[in-house]
């Protein structure tokens, strides 16, 4: 099983897509856009992400899982070999995952050999919980989500989009965590294959412990 957990698109274009082991000509990406529909960030930014991926020569199709049946989701991924979950509001994404039964579908897809790519919220949901996503000082709409339990594919937390000015907030948050944490700046990510994970990025990994 291969998991590529990124902070942002720049990591995927430089490293992430290459880590899939799939040639660009054979790669078919199912791009889940659900998280960004309600993002407080500029939705046009996320739409541009899709355009950039395609402009770089990747075969990618957008898909929103909200309101879809298991059969519809499975049908969408029949001809895809990469599952890419995009960023946005992590709480809204987790809510949609629970309501659609997507967690079960994802397990089937990964067991069948699909590669998983997550950026931002798509990375957070693979951790034990999404509690780090709640560290945003501006706050985020939680959409009624009170149980932060996530998909638990990796035995650590991630902090994405890290900037040096966030150090105090992150140090404080780390003290409350029950698992280790990897801190990712944009352009950095984690690559996990068959249970072994390693950090990848141009700069050294930030360590605040």
Secondary structure as GFF3:
##gff-version 3
##sequence-region A 1 209
A	DSSP	beta_strand	2	6	.	.	.	ID=ss1
A	DSSP	alpha_helix	9	11	.	.	.	ID=ss2
A	DSSP	pi_helix	12	16	.	.	.	ID=ss3
A	DSSP	alpha_helix	17	19	.	.	.	ID=ss4
A	DSSP	beta_strand	28	32	.	.	.	ID=ss5
A	DSSP	three_ten_helix	34	38	.	.	.	ID=ss6
A	DSSP	alpha_helix	43	55	.	.	.	ID=ss7
A	DSSP	beta_strand	59	63	.	.	.	ID=ss8
A	DSSP	alpha_helix	70	76	.	.	.	ID=ss9
A	DSSP	three_ten_helix	77	79	.	.	.	ID=ss10
A	DSSP	beta_strand	82	85	.	.	.	ID=ss11
A	DSSP	alpha_helix	90	100	.	.	.	ID=ss12
A	DSSP	alpha_helix	102	111	.	.	.	ID=ss13
A	DSSP	beta_strand	115	119	.	.	.	ID=ss14
A	DSSP	alpha_helix	121	124	.	.	.	ID=ss15
A	DSSP	three_ten_helix	131	135	.	.	.	ID=ss16
A	DSSP	beta_strand	156	159	.	.	.	ID=ss17
A	DSSP	three_ten_helix	164	166	.	.	.	ID=ss18
A	DSSP	alpha_helix	167	174	.	.	.	ID=ss19
A	DSSP	beta_strand	180	183	.	.	.	ID=ss20
A	DSSP	beta_strand	189	193	.	.	.	ID=ss21
A	DSSP	beta_strand	196	200	.	.	.	ID=ss22
###
